């Protein structure tokens, strides 16, 4: 069984791993131990199952066999594997975005009464960016056009993907067009990858990587669209004060966790849970306590201050508390093992999406037309579950941290406008020039079972903050940092270097907070990596440079999902040095490794840094920041 204190830096998780061991519930860490040693061919990317003559594997040490049965070399094999991971990530983010586009379309046509356009200003600004007329038109008309423009971006048409062409700098859009990297359609690019990686199709590793880069940009479109449409439908986040970690569960309440990614159901659940308080009280509960897991949690935290229970690799541990009455899942990052843990702990696992069913779970067929009813049905199931649990002992780790979240681009600009209303980005740029902000790092992606949970995120963030690097975070990277106090303004003094501390304090005080902003700004869920892109593009535009010149880096320090690979790919495409803290299954291909970590810099300015050691990774990220500062003529 897993050693509790070695698997996670989070004491709440350690407590629950210990309990899981006691009550004989198998965890992700147990299954990982049972899997060791993992296949060396797979780890290096040197196995292929793309045709029925395989599986083929190539000797990673240069011995025989040197090619697959079809003659594919090691570089072809790893490039094809990487491309398919990028395509899967892009399909997931854009599937999420397409779902929102359909919801917006139904709402615009008055066919989904539980949804409205909550942020009209955002709708108008997205429409303007896309060239959709807004003057003298109703909100419904504009919303319908935006939804249709979104859906049109999925297929090949006369214009390229608008959620790329209009969201990067003009210079970058031109570069992409010249180099054949501007996606033609989001689905087109995903299908193109599946075609070119088919048996006997693309056998040029560099050409395969270029296809992967373009598909990565299709992923940027999916993410950006996901953020835009969520903000339009559910409101653009503004700073909120809330809490994180398992201590947010309440023994006497109906505890409902929302888990997955898309706010399309969870936002309605949050509203309905409030309406159903009296039903919960009638069942003897103190109320309904909605908490978040993974990115659905990030979505409802950013917009409603819903507390986060846990993230990513520790999702089973939330159930091990015995205090969760229902876990409601949409899609992505939901471990199938939850069904077994739920059965052991008396939690109802409720699936809601046609593409995500789990044997052992209760399935409620969610649709936008019946969202409110579906949400009420779910809360009722949770209340029933509470009635059975009532009075029984639970084990809630008494551990939680304060979190200030909700830093959308609009919120960041609003906060900066308090320092300079005419030119809100100027204070930020001035501080970068002065060196009080040495650079910016975006932390994204998951917790990987191969890394003691949160170790890489917290170690790298600690180092960078001390060196006055402004840190943004999304996804479960944000989750890791929030559970360790990085989003509590009270910890700025201990975490940040003097320059950064002064900047965060000046912005916080100008906004009437009576103290600093938190050390790490929570910019949202996985799709909300687009918000970090938007900040970088706004700063680059304001300076008249391109995004590959900015002292901005990214890190997926404990990546798991193929979505982290596609996000990393678009970060590299827009020109960012991008760290990955776990081994990518490409190292078996020497040419591919060289292209991804060095050569691609000549094309986009960005590149991958693959380094599992947090200390040396932090040094490399700082060096990349300094290289860019020097090129801009700034002090290092
Ligand atoms: S949820 S993709 S485990 S960040 Fe976005 Fe977390 Fe990674 Fe899923």
Boltz pocket constraint, residues with backbone or C-beta under 6 A from the ligand:
constraints:
  - pocket:
      binder: B
      contacts: [[A, 260], [A, 261], [A, 294], [A, 295], [A, 312], [A, 332], [A, 333], [A, 444], [A, 445], [A, 446], [A, 447], [A, 474], [A, 475], [A, 476], [A, 477], [A, 525], [A, 526], [A, 560], [A, 561], [A, 563], [A, 564]]
      max_distance: 6.0
